Amino acid sequence: MSQSRNGRESKDTICVLLIANHQIVQQGFKLLIEASGDCRVGAIRSLDSRFDERDAEISPDVAVVYLNSEDGVEVIAKLAENFPGLPVLVTVSGDKLELQTTALELGAVGIVHEEQSPNLLIDAIRKTCAGETWLNQALLDRLVKRTRQKNGTVERRPKGYDPESQVEFLTKREMEVLELIGEGLKNKEIAKSMMISEPTVRCHLSSIYGKLGVDDRLNLVIKAYQLGLLEVTR
């Protein structure tokens, strides 16, 4: 059973607010989402929609936004304003890096590429509804490479420390937690792997957030890759 933004238990299905232009895209996504059996589309809006009180009554669990390379990402900011705390999952067409990174900066918690399996979109909806993020390894790799190209060759830094941003040293245990997060493990899995309690994992995570200057798991991983705290996969 899904959990809505206002804390109440929702129906047996995840309510999706679908945002896309063009009816053929809207109906295609609606059919795909509702074929899952545990997700339903509560409302469909276009990218230039103006949300009002009637939209708030939908009480969606997740927003799915479809963007092509020509679309702007302003709708994500509008969603954040009108639906505070609502997870926003973006499905993108094309390989426009700026669009994807801006979407993340505006608050999207996941990116799914159009060419990926439809099952991945459903999995991403379920995960983001449960409060998790949907990290795209390929996007993270490109972010790191772009950052390195902009900055030029940077000398090897002590692990856990960035002299430019004056990030504090991470402890050995914090680095272990960070590396496991980079592998996609959740708190329960990290606790089992490190043989510690989940509250201890959350304590380490809170400390890491503070030291790296981020406030959520998605931006933590992006920042860690950019700082070289996590290795880019080859």
N, C-alpha and C positions, 0 to 999 in steps of 0.2 A: 504493500500500500504506500502510495507516495505521500510526501509531506508538502503542504502548500506554504507559500511565503509567510502567511500569517500564523503559522504554527499548528493549524488544525489538520486533522487527518483528512485527506481527500478521498475521492472515490477509488475504486480498484484500478483505475487507469491514470496515467500521467497526462495532465492537460497541457497541450502545447499551443502557444501563440505563434502562428506561422506568419512570417513576414517575407514577401517576395513580390516582384512585379510580374505581370503577364499571367493570364489565367491558366495557360497550359502548364506553366511551372508550378503554380499554386496547386492545381488539381493533381499533378503528378506527385508532388511531395505529400499531399494529403492522403492519397491512396497508399503510398509507401509507408507513411507513419502509422496509419490506422490498420495496415495489414499485420503489424507487429502483434496485435492482440492486447497489449497492455498500455498503448498510447492512443490518445485521441486528439484531434485538432479542435480546440475550443473556439478559435476565431482565426480568420485570415485577413491580413492587412497588407497594403502596399508600402513601399519604402518611404513614401512621402505622406503617410497617414498622420493625422493629428489625433493623438489619443485623448480620450475624455473619460468622464465618470463611468460610462457604460462599459468601456474596456476594462476598467478596474474590477467590475462585477464578474468578469470572466474568471478571475483568480487563477491565472495560469501557473503551472509548476516550472515550465521552461519556455524560453522563446527561441525559436529556430529562425535564423535570418539567412536568406540566400542572397549572395552578392556576386555579381560578375565583375570583370576587370574595369568596367566603366562606371560602376556604382560608387557612390560616396558612402561613408560609414556613419553619417550623422544620426541615423536611426538608432544606433547603439546608445548614444548619449541621451536621446529622447526616451529610450526604454529605461535607462538608469534613473531618469528624473521621474517618470510616471509609474514605474514598477520597482521601487527600491528593493534590492536584494534578489531580484529575479535573475536566475542564471541565463546567460545569453550564449547560445551555441551558433557559430557562424559556419555556413557551408559556402565554399568559394569556388568560383569557376575561373580557370586560368591560374597563372603563377605570379601575380603581382604582389611582391613582397611587402611593399609599403602599405597596401590595403590591409594585409593580414596583421602586420605589426601595429598599425594604428587601431585596428579592431581590438587587439589585446590591450593596448594602452587605454582605450575607452571603457574597458571592463568586460569584454567577452571572456568567457572561461574555457573556451575550446574552439578549435578549428577543424573542420572536416572538409577534405577536398572532393570535388564533384566526381572525380574519376575513381574514388575509393569505393569499396563494397557498400551497398545499401545497408547491410547488417551493421557496419561500423557506425553509421549515423544513428541507428536505433540504440546501439550500445552506448554511444556518446550521450544521447538523450537520457538514458537511464542513469548513467554515471553522474552527469551534471545535476540531474534532479536530486540525486543522493548527496549532493554537496561536494562532489569531486571535480577535478579539472580534467580536460581531455587534451593532453599534451601531444603536440605533433613534432616528432623527433626531427623530421626533415626541415621543418620551419626553424626549430631551435638551431640546427646546424648552420642554416643560412644566416641566421642572426649573428651567430658567433663569427662566421667567416666575414660578414660585412663589417662587423665591429673591428676585426683585426685589420681589414684592408684600409679602413678609415684611419686607424691609429698607427698603421705601419707595424713593423716588427717590435714587439715589446719584450724586454728582457724577462727571463724566468722569475716569477715571484714566489716567495714562500707560500706553501699551500695554506689557504685560509686567510690570506692577507692581500689587500690591494693598496699600495701606497698612495695612488692618485686619489681614490675616494676615501682613504683613511678608514677602510673597513677594519674592524677589530679582528684579531686572530680568533679563529674558531678552534674550540678544543678538539681533542682527538675524537671524543664521543660525538660531538656535533658534526664533525666531518663524516663520521660513519653514518649518521642519520641522513645527512645531505646526499651522500653517495647512494644510499638505498632509495631515497626519494627520486634521485635521478634515474634509477632503474625502474621506476614506476610503482614501487611498493607503497602500500597504504600503511597507516599507523599500526594497525593490528599485525600486519605482516612484518613491519619493522621491529615491533616489540618482540615477536617470536624469534626473528633472526638474531637480534641482539641479546635475547634472554633478559629483557627488562619489561616493566609494566607500560601499558598505554599512557597513563598519566605522565610517566617519566619521558616518553617519546614526545608528548605534547609540550612538556617543559623545555626539552632540548629545542624543539621546533620554534617555540616562542622566542627563545634566546637567539636562534639563528635569524629569525625575522628581524629582530631588533638590530643585530649587528650588520645585516646586509641592507637594512632600510627598506624592507618590503612588508606587505601585509597579507599576502596570500600565497598559496602553493605554486600557482602558475608563474607568477612574477619571481618567486624565489628561484625556480629552476632556470628561467631565462637569465636572471642576474648571475646565477652561479656559472652558467655557461659563458656568459660574456666576460666574467672575471677570470675564467680559466680554472675555477674550482672543480668543475666537472669536465671530463675529456669529451671532445667531439668524436662521435662514432665515425668510423671509416667504412 
